[in-house]
Amino acid sequence: MLKTLLIEDNADAAEKLLFLLNKYGNENIQFLGQARTGQEGIAAIEAQNPDLVFLDIELGDMTAFEMLERLDQVDFQVIFTTSHEQYAIKAIRYSALDYLQKPIGREELLAAISRALKSPNRILREQVQQLAQQGKPKVALPEKIALTTAEGLVFKPIRDIVRCESDRMYTIVVLLGGEKLMVSKPMGQLEEILDGQGFFRVHNSHLVNVQHIKQFVRSEGGYLIMEDGATVSVARNRKDEFLELFSKF
């Protein structure tokens, strides 16, 4: 059973989520109570020591990111809830954390609870620091990304990612120096997270960092030579767009 708190300042949203938790989450959720502001949330967390917190991003008196940063210890799982804050969603994805977009449905909620049960990792202080830095609109893009592997979270500078290669529902991330990480996300999700960071999907199976392209060879349909020595094919339907982009560098 996951001892669970709900921190949500919108009464209607809180009522709907509580209804779903009571109807579908009884087998796995022990509901501890609800807070409506960041200050109330801090007090509830410190008093009740939850395993899981459903946390609205905009709390009126502070953001969820600011609230987490004010806690002395963050030793619980977090599922963020939000309706429209795209900048916040991107910060959450960079930090490899879970979220639900409002209005929350039954299937999405059950899937999030299932993930929490299967991966009982607590949110790390480094993830909190990333969120505090990134979770604001119109700020510089983050320098690091949290990559979810079988061993846990690995934090890497984005500039050190040379390329990403699809392996069905996983992605092989190749870093400077030859290090390879098997990341438990499909490449489409990484492509979305890394949008605006200088990456280009040259093929269904390959996402490359344009800063680490060494050469483009036109023969044999067109392929890239990367700084790690790998050759990466450029798909025919991506070639024109790629060459337009490549000409800028």
N, C-alpha and C positions, 0 to 999 in steps of 0.2 A: 504493500500500500504506500502511495506517495502522499505524504502530508503536504497539503496544497493550500496556498493563499491566492486570492484574487485581488489585484490592485488596479482599479478602474474608476475613473471619475465620471463616466457617463452612466447614468442610472439605467437607461434602457439597454445599453450594451451589456452592463453587468447582469441585469436580470436574464437576458437571453443566454449568456454564457453559463450562468448558474443553472438555468433550466436544463441545458444540454449536459452539464456535468452531473446533475442529479439523476437525469434519465439514463445516460449512457456510461457514466464513469464510476458508478458505485463500486464496481469490483476492484478498481485500481486506485481510486482517489479517496483520501480522507480529508474532507474539506475543513479547514481550520477557521476560515473567516474572510472578511473583505475589508479593504482599505480604499479610501477615495482620493487621497492626496499622496504626494511623495513623502511628506513628514509622517503621515499615518502609516504608510507602507514601511518606512524605516523602523518605526516603533513595533509594528506587528512582526516584522522579520526578526528583530532582536529578541522579542519576547517569546516567539513560538517556534523558531528554528525549523522552517519548512524544508521539505525536500524539493518542492517545485513551486514556482511562482508564475502565474499568468499576469503579465505586466503590460499595461497600456503605455504607449510611448509618450503621449501628451497628457500630463497629469494636472495641469492648471498651475500649481505652484512651482513645478520643475519638470524637466523631461525625465523619462525612465533612465537615460544614460547618466544624468546628473545624480539621480537618486542612488544608483548603484555605486557611483564613485564616492559618495559620502559614507557608505557602509565600511566599517572597519574590516569586516570579513564577508566574502561572498562565497558561501559553501553550499549552494543549492543550484538547481537547474532553473533556467528561465525560458519561458515561451512568450515572446513579445506579441502583442495584439495591436493592430493599426488599421486605419481605414484608407489612408491616402498618402501617407508621408513617404514618397519614393526615395528621398535622400536617406531617410532612416532605414528603410528596407535594405538599401545598398550597404549601409554601415553594418547592419546585422549580418548580411551575407559575407562581407569581408572578414568578419569575426567568427564565421562558422557557427552561428547560433540559429535557433529555430524561431519561427514567427507564424502567426495566423493573420490573414487579412479579413477584416470585417466586410460584410456580415459573415460570421463564422458558421460553417455547416457541420453537420454530424460527421461526415466522412473525414474532413480535414482535422477536426478535433480528435477523433479516435486515432488517426494516424500520428498526430503530434504526441498524444499520450503514449502510444506504442513505442515511438522513438525514445521518449523519456525513460520508459521502462527498460528498453534494450540497451541504452547507452547512458548509464547513471553517472556520467562525468559532470562534475561541478563546473560552473563558469569560472574561468581563471582570471586572476587580476590583470594579466596582460590583455585579455579580451575586453575587460572593463575599460582599461586605458585606451584601447583602440576605439571603442564605442564613444567615449567621451571626446576624443579628438575628431572622429569622423562624423558623428551623428548630428552635424549642424549643416544647414544649407549654405551653399556658396563658399565652401572652404576648399583648400587644396586637396587633391586626391591623396589617399593614404599611401604610405611607402611600403607597408607590409600587408600580407594576406595570411589568414589562418587556413591551413590545408588539413583536411580531415583524412587521416590514414588509419590503418588497422591498429597501429600502436598508440594513436592519440592525435592531438593537434600539433602541427608543426608550423611555426611562424617563419616566413621567408620574405625577404625584400622582393617586391614585384619586379624590379629592374634585373634581378638575377634569374628570372624565368626565361629560358631560351625558347622553349616550345612546349606544346601540349599535344599528346597523341591519344586518340580515343581507343578505349579497350572495352567496348560495349557499355555497361553502366558505370564503368570506372574510367579514370583518366590518368595516363602516365605524364607526370610533370618533370621535364628535364631542366636542370639548373646548370649555371656556370660551374665548371669544374667536373662535370659529368655525373653529378648526383641525380638519381632518379627517384621519384616518389610516386607510389600508387595511391591516388586520391579517390575516395569513395563518393565521387560526384560525376555524373555524365559531363562530357565536354561542353555541351550546350549551356549548362549552368555556369561553368567557369568562364565561358565566352561572355555571358551576360554580366557577370561580376566584373570582368576585366575590361568591359566596354569603356572607351575613353582613355585607356592606358597604353595605347600603341600596339595592340595586338590585332592580327588579321586572320580570318578563317580562310586559308588558301585551298582547303579541301575538306570534305566531310569528316575526315579523320585527323586533320592537322590544324592547329591554331599556333601561329608563330608570333614572336616578339620582333617587330620590324627593326628594332635597334640591334638585333643579333643576326640579321641576314648578312652573309658575307658576299654572296653572288647570286644573280639570277641567270640561268642558262636557258636559252631559247630552244635548243634542240630537244628532240624526244618529247615534244609536247609542252615543254617548259617545266623547270624544276628549280628549287632553291638549294644552295649550299649554305648551311648554317654555321655559326661560329664553333659549334661542338663537332663539326665534321659531318653531320647527318645531311642526307639529301631528302628533300621534301617535294613531292609532286604538287604542281599548281593545277587545279581542276580547270577544264576548258571554260566552264561557265563563270569562273571567278577571275580569269586571266586579265580581261580588260580593266575591271575595277582595281585589281591588284596593281597593274602597271601604272594606272593613273595615280594610285597612292604612292607607289614606289618611286615615281618620278619626282616626288616632293622631298625625298631624302638624299 
